[in-house]
Amino acid sequence: MYVGTLELDVLLGDVRSLKQKRSAVRPIVAELRRRYEVSVAEVGHLDLHRRSLVGVAVVAADGAHVRDVLDSCERLVAGRPEIELLSAHRRLLGPDDEA
């Protein structure tokens, strides 16, 4: 079993309230979940208007598949014109890693 995580730090466009932020982040989270069948949530910068930290997690039997899914998720977010991807950090745990 392989577990991969991805943290995406994004800068939102013209957002002036937390309500507008939710309206911008919610469709991204929903599209990642629907398209790639991953677990995803806004996990950081919760009280900042223009920043968001989106966490993605995936579990699979093959490490290459986990990497491919995380790559696709990162490309989808980076390709959104209304946001700027500031950084992406990933981790991959496999059967040889210690708990």
C-alpha positions, 0 to 999 in steps of 0.5 A: 500500500502506498499513501501520497499527500500533496499540500498546495499553497495557493494565492486567490485572485480578487477575493475580499472576504472569507465568503468569497474565498469559500466560493473560490476554493469550494469548486476546486476541492469539488473538482479534484474530488470528483475527477481524481477520486482523492480525499481533499480539503482546505487545511490551512490559512483558514482566516486569510482572505487571499491564501489557501492551503489545500491538502490532497491524499490518495491511497493505491497499491502502486507508488507510480499510480499515486505519483501520477494522481498527485501530478494530475492534481497539481497540474489541475490547480496550477492551470486555474487562471483565477489562482496562483500556485505558490508552492506544492509539497508532496510526501509518499509513504510505501511498504518499506517506510517505518510508521 
